[in-house]
Amino acid sequence: MNQEISEPLQQQVLHAIKTRQALQIQGGGSKHFIGQPTDATLLDVSGHRGIVSYDPVELVITARAGTPLRELEQTLHEANQILPFEPPHFGWGATLGGTIACGLSGPARSFSGSARDYVLGVKVINGRGEILNFGGQVMKNVAGYDCSRLMAGAMGTLGVMLEISLKVLPKQAAEVTLINQTSLSLALKMMNHWAGKSLPLSAACYDGKNCYLRLSGARTAVKSARQLIGGEQHSDSNAFWQTIKEHQHPFFQSSRPLWRLSLPAERPAIDLPGEWLIDWCGAQRWLLSDSSAEVIREQAQQAGGHATLFRRGANETTTETFQRPTDGVMQLHRRLKQAFDPTGIFNPGRLFPNL
């Protein structure tokens, strides 16, 4: 990357360090609703865009953080390749940097891996104003700490990402989605049963009425699995999973608080009032509920997981977005923050208050 391209951002960071000015890092702003609100000066990285390198043969692409996600996916589409973790956009302006910073993955997450799994390397400006490189463009090239993957899900609290290198994969030859009408408890059993088999399963969810199982892979493998599982074939598989990924499904069209529960996939249904949508074979469970945060988080913790307030209700202002980790884990967060951002200027409080 030409050093001159990143120099304006570096100079803004250096000025913020000198003046002790907090910065709110933002690309397209499509995910501003995720995390705690940050009262800080805007650092706009949307202009820092463009694909730096792309090798379809090596299945690696490197792009600047402000690159629109739609442009990146279009480039891959032309080479018959994809981002395997199916990142949601949540808006036209979604950027690569925002996607990785939020660590978001779509329906294929439990089968193909998360956004973090496909990050090979990053270039960042740290809290000292230095430009650092982590990782590279191959799966294993550095011994020691994998600092590049720390940026996935850090919500911009550790540095300003400049470039990101990702592993990509070819599109599958065939895809079909099967529908079976069933109950929540039976849907959970069905999803986990088929996930434990050697089948080309690539997505599984339950919307309160139907269990949807997506098969992706070689045509013969998909045909065989379809006959084994049974069920009605969805008329437009791509469109359906798009509504799940982008929260356009009717379930998400509500003004009630939206909770994201991360639980063991095989865990039976939790007795909480509200409406449920089950994804990732049960590992990700969306809940529309007016129950208190304390009750929801206590139930999630007792079930072996945690709960995130993904979208606030109309009158919700005080509940923390992310469930507080244990004291030991929080101490690790503070040490990482101190190492990467000693003056605390990057997205302060976005993950947790006072971090």
N, C-alpha and C positions, 0 to 999 in steps of 0.2 A: 504494500500500500504506500502510495506517495505520502510522505510525511506532511506535505503542505495541506493535504486534504483534511487531516485531523487536527492541524494546528489551531484553528479557531476554537474548537471544543477544548483543547488542552489549555489554551490561554484563559478561557472562561473558568475552568476548574482551578487554575493557579490563582486567579483573582479571587475566587470564592474562598480558597484556603487562606489567602492573605488577609481577607476581610472577615473571616469566620462567617461566611454567608452560606446558609443551607441551600441545597439545590434539589429541585424536583425534576427528575429525568423523565422525559416523555418523547415518544415517537409519534404515532398516529393518534394516541389518546383513546383507542378503542377499549382499553382495559383499565381505565382510570377508576372504575368502580370497585376494582378488586384491591383489598388491603385497606389499611387505615388512611384517612385523609392526611395529606402532608401540606403544611403551611410553609412553603419555601419558594424561592425564585425559580422560574421555569428554565430548564436547560433543554432546549429543543434539538433532538438528534435526527429528526425526520429528513433533514437535508443531506445527512451523511449516508448516502444510499448508492446502490449499484452492486452488481455481481463482480467480484474480484477474479475468480477463477472457477471453472467447472470442467470436470473430466468425467464424462458419462461412463467411460470404460472402467475407471477406478472407483466410480460411485461416490464421488466426493464433490461437494460444492462449497465455496467460500463466498460470503457476501457481507456487505457492510450492514451494521445494525439497523439503520433507517430504511433498508430496502423493503418495499411493500411486500407482504407475504403473497399476495395474489400474483405479483410479477415473478417472484421466485418459483411459485408452483406452476405458472404458465411455462417458464423455461424448462422445468423438469418434465412437464406434460409433453412438450414437443420432442423430448428424447424418450418418451414412454417410461418415465420414472416418477417417483413420488417421495414425499416425506412420510416415512412409515408410521409415525406417531399421530398422523392426522390432526394437526393443530387446529383448534377453533379460531376463527377470526374475531367474532363479536363486533364486527364493524368493517366498513370499507377501508379504513385507514390502517388496519393492522400491519405491524412491521415485524421483521424477523427478530429484532432485539427485544421487543415487548413480549413476543411469544416465548422466547427462551427465559427472559427475566421472570415471567410469571410461571414458567414450568408447565405450561398447559399441553395436555394431550387429549386426543379424541377417542372414539369408540374402540379403536384397535389397541389401546394402551395395554390391556392385560394379556394380549397375545403377541404383539410385535415389540413392546417396550415403550418407555416413556421418552419425552423430549430429551431428558438428561442422558439417556443411553446413546443417543445419536450425536451428541456434541463431541467433536474431535479436538477442537482447539478454539481459543478466543484471544482477541487482542483487546486490552482494556486500558483505561486511564484510572489509576488508583487514587487514593486520597492524599497522595503526596504530589500529584500532578505528573507522575511518571507513566510512560506508555510501556506496558508489559505484555509479553507473549506467553501463553500457556498452551501446552499440547501441540497439535500440528494437524496433519492431514492424513494420518494413518491411525488405525485402531489402537496400537500399542507402540509408543515411541519414546516415552519418558518414564523413568523410574521415580518412585516417590509419590507425593501427593498429586491427585488429579485436580488441580485448581480450576481447570476450565469448566468442569462440571459443577463446581460450587456456584457458578453464576446462574445455573438453571434453578429457578424458584427463589432466588435471593431478592427478587423484587427491586433490583437496582440499588440495594443497600451496600454493596461491596465495591462498586466501581461503575464507570461508564463503558459499556461495551462498544467497541469500534468495529470489529470484524468477528464473524463466527463461521467456523468450518463444521459442516455436518456430513454424516454418512447418509446416503440415499439408497433406495432400492428400486428394482424394476416393478412395474405394475403387474398384478396377477393376471393370468390368462383368462380366468373365468370367475364370476361372482354371482351368488344367488342368496336371497334372504328368505327364510322359511318362517311362517307364522303359525303359532299354536295358541288357541284360547285356553287360558288356565288361571289358577289362583296364584297369589303371591308366593305362598309357601311351596307350591308345586313348581312354580317357575324357577325359584332358587335351586331346588333339587335338580330340575331339568338342565339348567345352565351349567351347574357344577359337574353333573354326570357326563355331559357331552364334552365339556372342557377337559375332562380327565382321559379322554380317548384320543387315539392318534387320528384326528380328523382335522381338515383345513379350516377350523373355526377361526374367524377373525373379528367377530363382534357378537355381543349378546346383551339384550336388555329386556325389561318388562315395564310396560307403561300403565299398569293398573288393570289391564284387560287381556292383553296378548303378550306372549313371549316371542321375541324376535331373535333368530339365530342366523348370522351371516357366515357364509362359506366362501372362501377365496383361495384360489390356487390353480393347479393344473386341471384341465377340463375333466379328465377321467376321475381324479380325486374328488372333485366337487360333485360330479354326477353320482358317484358311489355313496358319498356321505349324505347327499340329499335323499337317496332312496332309503338309507338306514334310519335317518331321523324322522322323515315324514313331515307332513304339514303343508299348508297352502303356500304357494310361492308368491312373494310380494311383486306387484306389477312394476314398481320403480324402486329398486334397492338403493340406488345412489341418493335419490331425493329423500328417502326416509332417513337414512343415517346423517344426511346433511341437516335435517331438522333437529336431530338429537344433538349433534355436535355444536350447532350454532344456537341452541336453545330457542328454536323456532317451533318446536312441537307444542301442541295446545297445552300440554302440562305446564310449560314455563310461562304461559300468558296469564300471569297472576300478579297482583300487587302485594301478596303476602310475602313475608321473609322467606328467602330460599336458602336452605342449608345443604351443605355437601358433607356427607358422612363417609369417611374412609374406614372400612371394616374388613375383617377376614371374609373372604368371598362366601364361605360355606356357612356363615353365621345365620341362624334363623331370623325371621322378621322381628324387628324391635317394636315393642308396644308403646308407640308415641302417636298422639293425635295429629292428623294431617293427611296429606296426599303424598304418595311415594312414586318415584320413578327409579328403577334399578338398572344400573349399567355395570359394565366390566365384570359380568358374571356374579354381581353382588358385592364386589369390592368398592364400588362407588355408588352411593345411594343418595338421591336427591329428595329432599323433604320440604314441602310447603307447609309451614306450621306457625301458629301464633304462640306456641309454648315458649317458656322462658329459656334463655340461653343456658342458665344453670342446669335446668332439667335435661335439655337436649344433650349437653356436653357430658353430663354425668352418665346418662344412658349410653352414649357412644363409648365412653371410657370403660364402663362395665362390660361392654360388648367386645372390648379389645381394640378399639380404634379411637378416632377423634372427630370433631365436628368443626366445620368452617362456615361462618356466615358469609356465603358467597354473594348474596344480594340482599340489601337491607329493605325493610318495609318502609312505608311512607313516613312513619313517625319514629323510626329507629335511628338513634344518633350516638348512643353511648356504648353499645355492645362491641367488644373487640372482635375483629374479623377472624383471627386465628386463635385456636385454643392454645393456651399457655403450655409450653413444654415443661418437663421436670427441671429442677434447679440445675442439675448437671448438664443437661442439654442447653439450657439458657446460658450457662457459663461458656459453653463452646461457641455459641452465637456471639457473645460479647468479645471473646478472644479473636474470632475471625474478623469482626467489625474493627477491632483495634488494629489488627495486622494490616487490613486492606484500606481502612478509612479512619486513621487515628484522630482526625479532627471532627469526625462525625458529620460531614456535610452532605452525604448522599442519601436522599430519601429518608430522612430521620423519622422514625416512628411508623414507617410504612408496614413493616412486618409486625413489630411489637412496640408498644409505648416505651420510651426511654431507651430505644436501641437505634 
